[in-house]
Amino acid sequence: MALQIGDKIPEDLGIDQNGQPVKASSFLGKKIALYFYPKDNTPGCTAQACSLRDGYTNLIKAGYAILGVSVDSAKSHQKFIDKYNLPFPLITDTDKKIVQLFGVWKEKSMMGKKYMGTVRTTYLVDEQGIITHIISGKSVDTGNHADQILKMG
């Protein structure tokens, strides 16, 4: 069962690109934009990450911490961060525990082929760790995602 608006996010959010555990309790008192994306260094994911990078100062001023999650490796995340100068951590979920817990690991289809993958989804979480908004799939404006979050939050 996927997490919904009104649910509390789990304490253990995984491991970041440096191998450090990411805990929800570390962000109490801050809002979180927890965004799940399909793959490092792909066009939509790069546009989304760069929008969040470019809007980072405004997101911080609005009280947000930004956390990205994909099933890519820590090494892939580190290269992605370095290449695009991303100022926020990326959580590696190679065992797919987090994507499954949040319900974003789903069957997808491209050119008639079906496969399992991450559905692009952003969870906006309040200062107590409760999900307040969910932006998913085609509703995510990758090129203007920071502004999209600021308008909702």
VEXDREN-2710 file (C-alpha; in Angstrom, 1 decimal):
% VEXDREN-2710
k/r/px/py/pz
1/MET/0.0/0.0/0.0
2/ALA/1.5/3.3/-1.1
3/LEU/2.0/6.2/1.3
4/GLN/-0.8/8.8/1.0
5/ILE/-1.4/12.4/2.0
6/GLY/-1.8/12.4/5.8
7/ASP/0.7/9.5/6.3
8/LYS/3.9/9.9/8.2
9/ILE/7.1/9.2/6.2
10/PRO/9.3/6.4/7.5
11/GLU/12.3/7.2/9.8
12/ASP/14.8/5.3/7.6
13/LEU/14.9/7.0/4.2
14/GLY/17.9/5.1/3.0
15/ILE/21.6/5.9/2.3
16/ASP/22.9/9.0/0.5
17/GLN/25.6/9.2/-2.2
18/ASN/28.3/9.3/0.5
19/GLY/27.0/6.1/2.2
20/GLN/25.5/8.1/5.1
21/PRO/22.1/7.1/6.5
22/VAL/19.3/9.6/5.9
23/LYS/16.8/9.8/8.7
24/ALA/13.4/11.6/8.7
25/SER/14.0/12.8/12.3
26/SER/17.0/14.8/11.0
27/PHE/14.5/17.1/9.2
28/LEU/12.0/17.7/12.0
29/GLY/11.1/21.4/11.9
30/LYS/11.8/21.6/8.2
31/LYS/9.6/20.8/5.3
32/ILE/10.9/18.2/2.9
33/ALA/10.5/17.9/-0.9
34/LEU/11.2/14.2/-1.3
35/TYR/11.4/13.5/-5.0
36/PHE/11.6/10.1/-6.7
37/TYR/13.0/10.0/-10.2
38/PRO/13.7/7.3/-12.8
39/LYS/17.4/7.6/-13.6
40/ASP/20.5/9.8/-13.2
41/ASN/21.7/11.7/-16.3
42/THR/18.5/11.3/-18.4
43/PRO/16.9/14.3/-20.0
44/GLY/13.8/14.7/-17.7
45/CYS/15.6/13.8/-14.5
46/THR/18.4/16.2/-15.3
47/ALA/15.9/19.0/-16.1
48/GLN/14.2/18.3/-12.8
49/ALA/17.4/18.2/-10.7
50/CYS/18.6/21.4/-12.4
51/SER/15.3/23.1/-11.7
52/LEU/15.7/22.2/-8.0
53/ARG/19.3/23.3/-8.0
54/ASP/18.4/26.7/-9.6
55/GLY/15.5/27.2/-7.2
56/TYR/17.4/25.9/-4.2
57/THR/17.9/29.2/-2.4
58/ASN/14.2/30.0/-2.7
59/LEU/13.3/26.5/-1.5
60/ILE/15.6/26.8/1.5
61/LYS/14.1/30.2/2.3
62/ALA/10.6/28.6/2.2
63/GLY/11.8/26.1/4.8
64/TYR/12.4/23.0/2.5
65/ALA/15.1/20.4/2.5
66/ILE/15.4/18.7/-0.8
67/LEU/16.0/14.9/-1.1
68/GLY/16.2/13.0/-4.3
69/VAL/15.7/9.2/-4.6
70/SER/16.4/6.8/-7.4
71/VAL/17.5/3.1/-7.7
72/ASP/20.9/4.2/-9.1
73/SER/24.1/3.4/-7.3
74/ALA/25.9/5.8/-4.9
75/LYS/28.7/6.1/-7.5
76/SER/26.1/7.1/-10.2
77/HIS/24.6/9.7/-7.8
78/GLN/28.0/11.2/-7.0
79/LYS/28.8/11.6/-10.7
80/PHE/25.3/13.2/-11.3
81/ILE/25.8/15.6/-8.3
82/ASP/29.3/16.5/-9.5
83/LYS/28.3/17.0/-13.2
84/TYR/25.4/19.3/-12.4
85/ASN/26.6/20.8/-9.1
86/LEU/23.6/19.6/-7.2
87/PRO/23.5/21.1/-3.6
88/PHE/21.2/18.4/-2.1
89/PRO/21.7/14.7/-1.3
90/LEU/20.5/11.9/-3.5
91/ILE/19.4/8.7/-1.8
92/THR/20.4/5.4/-3.4
93/ASP/17.8/2.7/-3.4
94/THR/19.4/-0.2/-5.2
95/ASP/17.4/-2.8/-3.3
96/LYS/14.2/-0.9/-4.2
97/LYS/12.9/-0.8/-0.6
98/ILE/12.1/2.9/-0.5
99/VAL/10.5/3.1/-4.0
100/GLN/8.3/0.1/-3.1
101/LEU/7.3/1.5/0.4
102/PHE/6.2/4.8/-1.2
103/GLY/4.5/2.9/-4.0
104/VAL/6.4/4.6/-6.9
105/TRP/7.9/1.3/-8.3
106/LYS/5.3/0.4/-10.9
107/GLU/4.9/-1.2/-14.3
108/LYS/5.7/1.2/-17.0
109/SER/5.7/0.9/-20.8
110/MET/7.9/2.3/-23.5
111/MET/7.4/1.6/-27.2
112/GLY/5.1/-1.3/-26.4
113/LYS/7.5/-2.9/-23.9
114/LYS/6.5/-3.3/-20.3
115/TYR/9.0/-3.1/-17.5
116/MET/9.2/-2.1/-13.9
117/GLY/10.5/1.4/-13.0
118/THR/10.2/4.4/-10.8
119/VAL/7.2/6.7/-11.5
120/ARG/8.4/10.3/-11.2
121/THR/6.8/11.5/-7.9
122/THR/7.4/14.3/-5.4
123/TYR/6.1/14.1/-1.8
124/LEU/5.9/17.4/0.1
125/VAL/6.2/16.7/3.8
126/ASP/5.5/19.1/6.6
127/GLU/7.7/19.9/9.6
128/GLN/6.3/16.9/11.6
129/GLY/7.0/14.4/8.8
130/ILE/3.5/14.2/7.5
131/ILE/2.8/14.0/3.7
132/THR/0.8/17.1/2.6
133/HIS/1.0/16.9/-1.2
134/ILE/1.9/14.3/-3.8
135/ILE/2.8/15.3/-7.4
136/SER/3.1/12.3/-9.7
137/GLY/3.7/11.3/-13.2
138/LYS/2.9/13.8/-15.9
139/SER/1.8/16.3/-13.3
140/VAL/5.5/16.8/-12.4
141/ASP/6.8/19.9/-14.3
142/THR/10.4/18.8/-14.6
143/GLY/11.7/22.1/-16.1
144/ASN/10.0/24.2/-13.4
145/HIS/9.8/21.9/-10.5
146/ALA/11.2/24.2/-7.9
147/ASP/8.5/26.8/-8.7
148/GLN/5.8/24.1/-8.7
149/ILE/6.8/23.1/-5.2
150/LEU/6.9/26.7/-4.0
151/LYS/3.4/27.3/-5.3
152/MET/2.0/24.3/-3.4
153/GLY/4.0/24.7/-0.2
END
